[in-house]
Amino acid sequence: MSRILIVDDEIDTRELLALTLAKAGHETVEAGALAPATRLVKELEPLDLVIADYRLGTDDGLDLARHVAEARPDVPVIVMTGYGSVEAAVGALRAGAYDFLTKPLDPEALLAGVRRALQHRSLTVEVRRLRQEVGGMDLDDDYGIVGRSPAMRHVFEMIDRIGASDATVLVTGESGTGKELVARAIHRRSARTGRCVAVNCAAMPANLLESELFGHVRGAFTDAKTDRDGLFLEANGGTLFLDEIGELELEMQPKLLRALQERVVRQVGSSRERRFDTRLVAATNRDLEREVERGTFREDLFYRVNVVNIALPPLRKRGHDVLLLAQSFLQRASERSGREVGDIDDAAAERLLEYDWPGNVRELQNCIERAVALARFDRITVDDLPEKVRRARSSRLALDARTPSEMPTLATLERRYVHKVLEATDGNKTAAAKVLGIDRRTLYRMLDRWTEEGAAAPN
């Protein structure tokens, strides 16, 4: 339950707002003037939101917005007014208000605005907590992986459980999720004293990969001027990480399978076999079971490498880990560049959470490094983010209702979508009609109908 302070000099308005908010499950406190409202802002704990009228009798509601912004910067303010001018809206926002609603208030628009403001407050508090958490974190801890989400806690639990064993591990997940970090964390959890050596199976053809993995003797091929131990022997007593094992060519697969089964390698050009004691961790972004069905990956090799499976979640399923990672990357990028960029502002943080991150953690890291390089201030703002991240919110229609009775009607969703398209096209109705797949006359009729019905612009 959220506690909301309602400030309006009209008692009927206060009571109507209190009733509407109470039905939505919120606790309300009321004030009819600036002085008692200012006192309540100081005394109320918790206080999650302030809804204040633009005019409070002879007082200015913007003074309250300024006071809240200074005294309780984590508490958003929604300003209401019957003076629905652009100047009034700009004045409210400049005074520190989070949002601006025009009287008479539409209950649906009010509750949507309240939900957005409370989500904004939750995000602000979370960002502050994450800043403190990252500030006290050892980024080179036993895992070397930043994450606190339930999905990542499960990954850490698996690493702890299998670390001390010698079981072969297959790490699966989308590209950019940090599979090599998991491999190195497994190695650190083990009792092995050798190195953790990594190779990308997709980076070289089969003949070169064979030499890379198993080694070669002098004269085995044109450039083989000296004997060379392969990676299996270099990682002896340690861990070998085979990244992108799903890209391994078919002709190379039986050779790898034999090495894993017999625990021996034969260097290219040699007739002598050499034993190794190397743990294997493999990784892929492919569905290897499907590749087995297609005949592109050997079934016996699949079962050999898939003794223990650790599935890494994509970044879009890791919740506020996005912000935790962003703060970590920000700290590192700032230190490397020598730039004093220490924060991510709330609007930018919200965009980071809204974006789907198809490139996962790697894409987020590149985004933050770019933002640090472009930042004009001591914090990252929305303008510093790539365009596709900046526009993440506008590409969605949020359905944040928790119960069916709160969900919007199809007519409401249609209105919201049309207005979103108009916003995206800067009010160009011809362009908007083209995006919507209707002619311009139909769009005009829709807008005229909503105006006549007094339908508020969706939020």
KABELVEN-V158256 format. One record per pair of residues at least 24 apart in sequence whose C-alpha atoms are under 10 Angstrom apart, sorted by the first residue. I is the first residue (numbers start at 0). J is the second residue. D is the distance in Angstrom with one decimal. If there is no record, write none. Layout:
i,j,d
I,J,D
I,J,D
This chain:
i,j,d
0,24,6.3
0,25,5.4
0,26,6.7
0,47,9.6
1,25,5.2
1,26,6.0
1,27,8.3
1,45,8.3
1,46,7.7
1,47,6.0
1,48,8.0
1,117,8.1
2,26,4.7
2,27,5.6
2,28,7.4
2,43,8.9
2,44,8.7
2,45,6.8
2,46,5.5
2,47,5.5
2,48,6.8
2,49,8.9
3,27,4.8
3,28,6.3
3,29,8.5
3,43,9.8
3,45,9.2
3,46,6.4
3,47,5.9
3,48,4.8
3,49,5.7
3,50,7.3
3,74,9.9
3,76,9.9
3,113,9.3
3,117,9.8
4,28,4.8
4,29,5.8
4,30,7.5
4,36,8.1
4,39,8.1
4,40,8.1
4,43,8.9
4,46,7.4
4,47,8.2
4,48,6.3
4,49,4.7
4,50,6.2
4,51,8.1
4,76,9.5
5,29,4.8
5,30,6.3
5,31,8.3
5,36,8.6
5,48,8.7
5,49,6.1
5,50,5.0
5,51,6.0
5,52,8.6
5,77,9.7
6,30,4.8
6,31,5.6
6,32,6.8
6,33,7.9
6,35,9.2
6,36,6.6
6,37,9.9
6,49,7.5
6,50,6.1
6,51,4.5
6,52,6.3
6,53,9.6
6,54,9.9
6,55,8.0
6,60,8.6
6,63,9.3
6,78,9.5
6,79,9.7
7,31,5.0
7,32,6.8
7,33,9.0
7,36,9.5
7,50,8.4
7,51,6.0
7,52,5.2
7,53,8.6
7,54,7.9
7,55,6.1
7,56,8.7
7,60,8.8
7,79,9.0
8,32,6.0
8,33,9.1
8,51,9.5
8,52,7.8
8,54,8.0
8,55,5.4
8,56,6.2
8,57,9.7
8,58,9.7
9,52,9.3
9,55,8.6
9,56,8.9
12,52,9.7
12,103,9.6
12,104,9.7
13,50,9.8
13,51,9.7
13,52,9.9
15,106,9.7
16,50,9.3
16,104,9.1
16,106,8.6
16,109,8.9
16,110,10.0
19,106,7.1
19,107,9.7
19,109,8.9
19,110,8.2
20,106,9.1
20,109,8.9
20,110,7.5
20,113,8.9
23,110,7.9
23,405,9.0
31,55,7.5
31,56,8.9
32,56,7.4
32,57,9.1
32,58,7.6
32,59,9.6
32,60,9.0
32,63,9.8
33,57,9.4
33,58,6.6
33,59,7.9
33,60,7.3
33,61,9.9
33,62,8.1
33,63,6.6
34,58,9.3
34,63,9.1
36,63,7.7
36,67,9.9
37,62,9.5
37,63,6.8
37,64,9.8
37,66,7.4
37,67,8.0
37,70,9.6
40,66,8.6
40,67,6.9
40,70,8.0
40,71,7.6
40,74,9.4
41,66,9.7
41,67,8.7
41,70,7.4
41,71,8.0
45,74,9.9
46,71,9.0
46,73,9.5
46,74,7.0
46,75,9.7
47,71,9.8
47,73,8.3
47,74,5.7
47,75,7.4
47,76,9.4
47,116,8.9
47,117,6.9
47,120,7.2
47,121,8.9
48,73,9.1
48,74,5.5
48,75,5.4
48,76,6.1
48,77,7.8
48,97,9.9
48,113,8.0
48,116,7.4
48,117,7.0
48,120,8.1
49,74,7.2
49,75,6.4
49,76,4.7
49,77,6.2
49,78,8.4
49,96,9.4
49,97,9.8
49,113,9.6
49,116,9.6
50,75,8.7
50,76,5.8
50,77,4.7
50,78,6.0
50,79,7.3
50,96,9.6
50,98,9.5
50,99,9.6
50,100,9.7
50,113,8.9
51,76,7.3
51,77,6.3
51,78,5.1
51,79,6.1
51,80,8.8
51,96,9.7
51,99,9.8
52,77,8.5
52,78,5.7
52,79,4.7
52,80,5.8
52,81,8.9
52,99,9.9
52,100,9.5
52,101,9.9
52,102,9.5
53,77,9.6
53,78,5.9
53,79,5.6
53,80,5.0
53,81,8.1
53,82,8.3
53,87,8.3
53,88,9.6
53,90,9.9
53,91,8.0
53,99,9.5
53,100,9.9
53,101,9.8
54,78,9.5
54,79,8.6
54,80,7.3
54,81,9.1
54,82,9.4
60,91,8.7
60,94,9.7
61,87,9.7
61,90,7.7
61,91,6.1
61,92,9.1
61,93,9.1
61,94,6.0
61,95,8.4
61,96,8.2
62,91,9.6
62,94,7.6
62,95,9.8
63,94,8.8
63,95,9.6
63,96,9.5
64,91,7.6
64,92,8.9
64,93,9.4
64,94,5.9
64,95,5.9
64,96,5.8
64,97,9.2
65,91,9.1
65,92,9.8
65,93,8.8
65,94,5.2
65,95,5.8
65,96,7.9
66,94,8.9
66,95,8.9
67,94,9.6
67,95,8.1
67,96,8.8
68,94,7.9
68,95,5.7
68,96,7.7
68,97,9.7
69,95,8.8
72,120,9.6
72,123,9.4
73,119,9.0
73,120,6.1
73,121,8.8
73,122,9.6
73,123,6.5
73,124,6.9
73,127,9.6
74,116,8.8
74,117,8.7
74,119,9.1
74,120,6.3
74,121,9.6
74,123,9.0
74,124,9.6
75,113,9.6
75,115,9.9
75,116,6.2
75,117,7.7
75,118,10.0
75,119,7.7
75,120,6.5
75,123,9.8
76,113,9.7
76,116,7.9
77,109,9.6
77,112,8.0
77,113,8.1
77,116,7.9
79,103,9.0
79,104,8.3
79,109,9.9
80,104,9.2
101,455,9.5
103,455,10.0
104,455,8.9
105,453,9.8
105,454,8.6
105,455,7.0
105,456,9.9
107,405,9.0
107,407,8.8
107,411,9.9
107,455,9.2
107,457,8.9
107,458,9.1
108,455,7.5
108,456,8.3
108,457,6.9
108,458,6.4
109,458,9.1
110,405,9.7
110,458,9.9
111,399,8.9
111,400,9.2
111,457,8.9
111,458,6.6
112,458,7.0
114,399,8.3
114,400,9.2
115,399,9.4
115,458,9.2
118,349,9.6
119,345,7.9
119,346,8.7
119,349,8.0
120,345,9.3
122,319,9.2
122,322,9.8
122,345,7.3
122,346,9.5
122,348,8.0
122,349,7.3
122,352,9.5
123,344,8.8
123,345,6.1
123,346,9.3
123,348,8.7
123,349,9.1
124,345,9.7
125,319,8.2
125,322,8.7
125,323,9.6
125,345,10.0
126,319,8.9
126,322,7.0
126,323,8.2
126,326,9.0
126,342,9.4
126,343,8.3
126,344,8.7
126,345,7.6
126,348,7.6
126,349,9.6
127,342,9.6
127,343,9.8
127,345,9.6
128,323,9.4
129,319,8.9
129,320,9.1
129,322,7.2
129,323,5.8
129,324,9.4
129,325,9.8
129,326,7.6
129,327,9.5
130,322,8.8
130,323,7.7
130,325,9.8
130,326,6.6
130,327,8.8
130,330,9.9
130,341,9.3
130,342,8.0
130,343,9.2
131,326,9.8
132,323,8.2
132,326,9.5
132,327,9.8
133,322,9.9
133,323,6.9
133,324,8.7
133,325,9.8
133,326,6.7
133,327,6.3
133,330,8.6
134,326,8.8
134,327,8.6
134,330,8.6
136,327,9.1
138,327,7.7
138,331,9.6
140,184,9.4
141,183,9.6
141,184,6.7
141,185,9.4
141,187,6.9
141,188,7.5
142,180,7.8
142,181,7.5
142,182,9.7
142,183,8.0
142,184,4.8
142,185,8.1
142,186,9.8
142,187,7.8
142,188,8.4
143,180,6.7
143,181,8.3
143,183,8.2
143,184,6.7
143,187,9.6
144,177,8.2
144,180,6.7
144,181,7.7
144,183,9.9
144,184,8.1
144,324,9.1
145,320,7.7
145,321,9.6
145,323,7.1
145,324,6.1
145,325,9.8
145,327,7.7
145,328,9.9
146,317,8.1
146,318,9.8
146,319,8.7
146,320,5.4
146,321,8.5
146,322,9.7
146,323,6.9
146,324,7.2
147,317,8.5
147,318,9.2
147,319,8.2
147,320,6.3
147,323,8.2
147,324,9.9
148,316,8.9
148,317,5.7
148,318,6.7
148,319,7.2
148,320,6.2
148,321,9.7
148,323,9.9
149,316,9.8
149,317,7.8
149,318,9.2
149,320,9.9
150,310,9.5
150,311,8.1
150,312,6.6
150,313,9.6
150,316,7.9
150,317,6.6
150,318,9.3
151,310,9.9
151,311,7.7
151,312,7.5
151,316,9.9
151,317,7.5
151,320,8.9
153,309,9.3
153,310,9.6
153,311,9.5
154,181,8.5
154,309,6.8
154,310,7.6
154,311,7.1
154,312,8.9
155,181,8.8
155,184,9.0
155,185,9.5
155,309,9.8
157,185,9.2
157,307,9.3
157,308,9.1
157,309,7.2
157,310,9.9
158,182,9.0
158,184,7.1
158,185,5.6
158,186,9.3
158,187,9.7
158,188,7.4
158,189,9.6
158,309,8.4
159,184,9.1
159,185,7.7
159,188,6.8
159,189,9.1
160,185,9.5
160,188,9.2
161,185,7.5
161,186,10.0
161,188,8.3
161,189,8.3
161,307,8.3
162,186,6.8
162,187,7.7
162,188,4.7
162,189,4.8
162,190,8.2
162,191,9.8
163,187,9.3
163,188,6.3
163,189,4.4
163,190,6.2
163,191,8.7
164,188,9.3
164,189,7.0
164,190,8.6
164,191,9.9
164,278,9.4
165,189,8.1
165,190,9.5
165,191,9.2
165,238,9.5
165,276,9.8
165,277,8.7
165,278,6.1
165,279,8.4
165,280,9.9
166,278,7.3
166,279,7.9
166,280,8.7
166,304,9.2
166,305,9.5
166,306,6.7
166,307,7.0
167,238,9.8
167,259,9.6
167,277,9.9
167,278,6.5
167,279,5.2
167,280,5.8
167,281,7.9
167,303,7.7
167,304,5.8
167,305,7.0
167,306,5.6
167,307,6.4
167,308,8.9
168,240,9.5
168,278,8.8
168,279,6.7
168,280,4.8
168,281,6.2
168,282,8.3
168,303,9.4
168,304,6.4
168,305,6.1
168,306,5.9
168,307,4.8
168,308,5.8
168,309,7.3
169,240,9.8
169,241,9.4
169,242,9.8
169,244,9.3
169,279,8.7
169,280,5.9
169,281,4.8
169,282,5.5
169,283,7.7
169,301,9.3
169,302,10.0
169,303,9.6
169,304,6.0
169,305,5.2
169,306,7.2
169,307,6.1
169,308,4.9
169,309,6.3
169,310,8.4
170,242,9.1
170,243,9.9
170,280,7.4
170,281,6.2
170,282,4.5
170,283,6.6
170,284,8.7
170,304,9.8
170,305,8.7
170,307,8.4
170,308,5.9
170,309,4.8
170,310,5.9
170,311,7.1
171,243,9.5
171,281,8.6
171,282,5.7
171,283,5.2
171,284,5.8
171,285,7.7
171,286,8.3
171,287,9.4
171,305,10.0
171,308,7.2
171,309,6.2
171,310,4.8
171,311,6.0
171,312,8.9
172,282,8.1
172,283,6.7
172,284,5.1
172,285,7.9
172,286,9.2
172,309,8.6
172,310,5.8
172,311,4.9
172,312,6.4
172,313,7.0
173,283,8.0
173,284,4.9
173,285,8.0
173,310,9.4
173,311,7.7
173,312,7.9
173,313,6.4
173,314,9.3
173,357,8.7
173,358,8.2
173,359,7.7
174,243,9.4
174,283,8.2
174,284,5.9
174,285,9.3
174,313,8.7
174,357,8.7
174,358,6.7
174,359,7.2
174,360,8.9
174,361,8.4
174,362,9.9
175,284,9.2
175,313,8.5
175,314,9.0
175,356,9.8
175,357,8.8
175,358,5.8
175,359,5.2
175,360,5.5
175,361,4.9
175,362,7.3
175,363,9.4
175,364,9.9
176,284,9.4
176,311,6.7
176,312,7.3
176,313,6.1
176,314,7.0
176,357,10.0
176,358,8.0
176,359,5.5
176,360,5.4
176,361,7.1
176,362,9.5
177,311,7.9
177,312,9.7
177,313,9.6
177,359,8.7
177,360,7.0
177,361,7.8
178,240,9.7
178,242,8.1
178,243,9.8
178,280,9.8
178,281,9.0
178,282,6.5
178,283,8.3
178,284,9.3
178,309,9.3
178,310,9.2
178,311,7.3
179,240,7.5
179,241,9.1
179,242,7.4
179,280,9.1
179,281,9.0
179,282,7.8
181,280,9.3
181,282,9.6
181,309,8.9
181,311,8.8
182,238,8.4
182,239,8.8
182,240,6.6
182,241,9.4
182,242,9.6
182,279,9.2
182,280,6.2
182,281,8.0
182,282,8.5
183,238,8.4
183,239,9.6
183,240,8.3
183,280,9.2
185,238,8.9
185,280,8.6
186,237,7.4
186,238,6.3
186,239,9.2
186,240,9.6
186,278,8.7
186,279,9.9
186,280,9.0
187,237,9.8
187,238,9.7
189,237,8.9
189,238,9.3
189,278,9.9
190,236,9.5
190,237,8.9
191,235,9.4
191,236,5.9
191,237,5.3
191,238,7.8
191,276,9.9
191,277,9.1
191,278,8.9
192,234,9.8
192,235,9.1
192,236,6.1
192,237,6.0
192,238,9.3
193,233,8.5
193,234,6.1
193,235,6.2
193,236,4.5
193,237,3.8
193,238,7.2
193,239,10.0
193,276,9.7
193,277,8.6
194,233,7.6
194,234,5.4
194,235,7.6
194,236,7.3
194,237,4.8
194,238,6.3
194,239,8.2
194,277,9.5
195,230,9.9
195,233,9.1
195,234,6.3
195,235,9.3
195,236,9.2
195,237,5.7
195,238,4.6
195,239,5.8
195,240,7.2
195,277,9.4
195,278,9.2
195,279,9.8
195,280,9.8
196,230,7.0
196,231,8.6
196,233,7.6
196,234,5.9
196,235,9.7
196,237,8.0
196,238,6.3
196,239,5.0
196,240,6.0
196,241,8.7
196,279,9.9
197,230,8.3
197,234,9.2
197,238,8.5
197,239,5.9
197,240,4.5
197,241,6.1
197,242,7.2
197,280,9.3
197,281,9.5
198,230,8.3
198,239,8.0
198,240,6.4
198,241,5.4
198,242,6.1
198,243,8.9
198,244,9.6
198,281,9.8
199,240,8.4
199,241,6.1
199,242,4.7
199,243,6.0
199,244,7.8
199,246,9.1
199,247,9.5
199,281,9.9
199,282,9.5
200,240,9.9
200,241,6.5
200,242,6.0
200,243,5.6
200,244,5.7
200,245,8.1
200,246,6.3
200,247,5.8
200,248,8.7
200,281,9.9
200,282,9.9
200,283,9.9
201,241,9.8
201,242,7.9
201,243,6.1
201,244,7.5
201,245,8.4
201,246,5.4
201,247,6.6
201,248,8.8
202,242,9.6
202,243,9.0
202,246,9.1
202,247,9.8
203,247,9.4
203,248,10.0
204,247,8.7
204,248,7.8
204,251,9.4
205,247,7.6
205,248,6.2
205,249,8.7
205,250,7.2
205,251,5.9
205,252,9.3
206,248,9.9
206,250,9.3
206,251,8.1
206,267,9.4
208,247,9.2
208,248,9.8
208,251,8.3
209,251,7.2
209,254,8.3
209,255,8.7
209,265,9.9
209,266,8.6
209,267,7.5
210,265,9.8
210,266,7.2
210,267,6.2
210,268,9.6
211,266,9.6
211,267,9.7
212,239,9.5
212,241,9.7
212,255,8.8
212,264,8.7
212,265,10.0
212,266,8.8
212,267,9.8
213,254,9.6
213,255,9.2
213,258,8.9
213,263,9.3
213,264,5.8
213,265,6.3
213,266,5.1
213,267,7.0
213,273,9.5
214,264,8.5
214,265,7.8
214,266,4.8
214,267,6.2
214,268,9.2
214,269,9.5
215,265,8.3
215,266,4.5
215,267,4.3
215,268,6.1
215,269,7.2
216,265,9.9
216,266,6.5
216,267,6.4
216,268,5.8
216,269,6.3
217,267,9.3
217,268,8.0
217,269,9.2
218,267,9.6
218,268,7.6
218,269,10.0
219,266,9.1
219,267,6.2
219,268,4.6
219,269,7.9
220,267,8.7
220,268,8.0
223,267,9.8
223,268,9.7
226,266,9.0
226,267,9.8
226,268,9.9
227,266,8.3
227,267,9.6
228,264,10.0
228,266,7.6
229,264,8.8
229,265,9.6
229,266,7.5
229,267,9.6
230,277,9.6
231,258,9.2
231,262,9.6
231,263,9.0
231,264,7.7
231,274,9.4
231,275,6.8
231,276,8.3
231,277,6.5
231,278,9.1
231,279,9.1
232,263,9.5
232,264,8.4
232,273,8.5
232,274,8.2
232,275,6.0
232,276,8.1
232,277,7.7
233,275,9.2
233,277,9.0
234,275,8.5
234,276,8.2
234,277,6.0
234,278,8.4
234,279,9.7
235,274,9.1
235,275,5.7
235,276,5.2
235,277,4.9
235,278,8.3
236,275,7.8
236,276,5.4
236,277,5.5
236,278,7.8
237,275,9.9
237,276,7.5
237,277,5.4
237,278,6.3
237,279,9.0
238,276,8.9
238,277,5.5
238,278,4.6
238,279,5.9
238,280,7.1
239,277,6.5
239,278,6.1
239,279,5.0
239,280,6.2
239,281,8.1
240,278,8.5
240,279,6.1
240,280,4.8
240,281,5.6
240,282,7.7
241,279,7.5
241,280,6.3
241,281,4.6
241,282,6.3
241,283,8.8
242,280,8.4
242,281,5.7
242,282,4.9
242,283,6.4
242,284,9.4
243,281,7.5
243,282,5.5
243,283,4.5
243,284,6.9
243,285,8.2
244,280,10.0
244,281,6.3
244,282,6.0
244,283,5.7
244,284,8.9
244,285,8.9
244,287,9.3
244,296,9.5
244,301,9.8
244,304,9.5
245,281,9.2
245,282,7.9
245,283,5.6
245,284,7.6
245,285,6.1
245,286,8.2
245,287,6.6
245,290,8.0
245,295,8.7
245,296,7.2
245,301,9.4
246,283,8.2
246,284,9.6
246,285,8.5
246,295,9.1
246,296,8.8
247,295,9.1
247,296,8.1
248,295,8.2
248,296,8.4
249,294,9.2
249,295,6.7
249,296,6.8
249,297,7.7
252,295,10.0
252,296,7.8
252,297,7.1
252,299,9.7
252,300,7.1
252,301,9.8
253,297,8.0
253,299,9.0
253,300,7.6
254,300,10.0
255,300,8.1
256,297,9.2
256,299,7.8
256,300,5.6
256,301,9.2
256,303,7.4
256,304,8.9
257,300,9.1
259,300,9.0
259,303,7.7
259,304,8.7
260,300,9.6
260,303,8.0
279,304,7.8
280,304,7.8
280,305,9.4
280,307,9.5
280,308,9.9
281,305,8.5
281,308,9.7
282,308,9.6
282,309,9.3
282,310,9.8
284,310,9.9
284,311,9.9
312,359,9.4
313,355,9.4
313,356,8.3
313,357,8.2
313,358,8.9
313,359,6.1
313,360,8.2
314,352,9.9
314,354,10.0
314,355,7.8
314,356,6.5
314,357,8.1
314,358,8.5
314,359,5.1
314,360,6.3
314,361,9.7
314,362,9.8
314,363,9.0
315,352,8.3
315,353,8.9
315,354,7.9
315,355,5.4
315,356,6.2
315,357,8.0
315,358,10.0
315,359,7.5
315,360,9.6
316,355,9.0
316,356,9.9
317,352,10.0
318,352,7.5
319,348,9.9
319,351,9.6
319,352,7.3
320,352,9.2
320,360,10.0
321,348,8.9
321,351,7.0
321,352,6.5
321,353,9.9
321,354,9.8
321,356,9.4
321,359,9.5
321,360,8.3
321,363,8.0
322,348,6.8
322,349,9.1
322,351,7.3
322,352,7.4
322,363,9.8
324,360,8.0
324,363,8.1
324,364,8.1
324,367,9.6
325,351,8.5
325,360,9.2
325,363,7.0
325,364,7.1
325,366,8.9
325,367,6.6
325,368,9.6
326,367,8.7
327,364,9.2
327,367,9.6
328,363,8.5
328,364,6.0
328,365,8.9
328,366,9.4
328,367,6.5
328,368,7.3
328,371,9.7
329,364,8.5
329,366,9.9
329,367,6.1
329,368,7.1
329,370,8.8
329,371,7.1
329,378,9.6
329,379,9.0
330,367,9.8
330,368,9.9
330,371,9.7
331,367,9.9
331,368,8.9
332,364,9.1
332,365,9.9
332,367,7.8
332,368,5.8
332,369,9.2
332,370,9.5
332,371,6.9
332,372,8.7
333,367,9.8
333,368,8.3
333,371,6.7
333,372,8.8
335,368,10.0
336,368,9.3
336,371,8.3
336,372,7.9
338,371,7.6
338,372,8.2
338,374,9.2
338,376,9.9
338,377,8.4
339,371,9.0
339,374,9.8
339,376,8.6
339,377,5.9
339,378,8.3
340,370,9.4
340,371,6.5
340,372,9.3
340,374,7.5
340,375,9.0
340,376,7.2
340,377,4.4
340,378,5.1
340,379,7.1
341,371,9.2
341,376,9.6
341,377,6.2
341,378,5.7
341,379,8.1
342,371,10.0
342,376,9.7
342,377,7.0
342,378,4.5
342,379,6.2
342,380,9.0
343,367,9.6
343,370,9.8
343,377,9.0
343,378,5.3
343,379,4.6
343,380,6.5
343,381,9.0
344,377,9.9
344,378,6.4
344,379,6.1
344,380,5.7
344,381,8.0
345,379,9.4
345,380,8.2
345,381,9.0
346,379,9.5
346,380,7.1
346,381,6.3
346,382,9.9
346,389,9.6
347,378,9.7
347,379,7.0
347,380,5.3
347,381,4.5
347,382,8.2
347,383,8.5
347,384,7.6
347,388,9.1
347,389,7.9
348,379,8.9
348,380,8.5
348,381,8.3
349,381,9.2
349,389,9.6
349,391,9.5
349,392,8.6
350,380,9.9
350,381,7.5
350,384,8.8
350,387,9.8
350,388,6.3
350,389,6.1
350,390,7.9
350,391,6.3
350,392,6.6
350,393,9.9
351,381,9.3
351,384,8.9
351,388,6.8
351,389,8.3
351,391,8.3
351,392,9.6
352,388,9.4
352,391,9.0
352,392,9.3
353,388,8.1
353,389,9.3
353,390,9.2
353,391,5.8
353,392,5.9
353,393,9.6
353,394,9.6
353,395,8.8
354,387,8.2
354,388,5.8
354,389,8.5
354,390,8.5
354,391,5.1
354,392,7.4
354,394,9.5
354,395,9.9
355,388,8.8
355,391,8.1
356,388,8.7
390,423,9.4
393,419,7.0
393,420,8.9
393,422,8.7
393,423,7.6
394,419,8.4
394,420,9.3
394,423,9.1
395,419,9.0
396,458,9.8
397,458,9.8
411,454,9.1
411,455,9.8
411,456,9.6
411,457,7.6
412,457,8.5
413,445,9.9
413,457,9.6
414,445,8.7
414,446,8.8
414,449,8.3
414,454,8.8
414,455,9.2
414,456,7.5
414,457,6.6
414,458,9.9
415,455,9.9
415,456,7.4
415,457,5.0
415,458,7.2
416,457,8.6
417,442,8.6
417,445,9.2
417,446,9.0
417,456,9.8
417,457,9.3
418,446,9.4
418,456,7.2
418,457,7.1
418,458,9.1
419,456,10.0
419,457,8.7
419,458,9.2
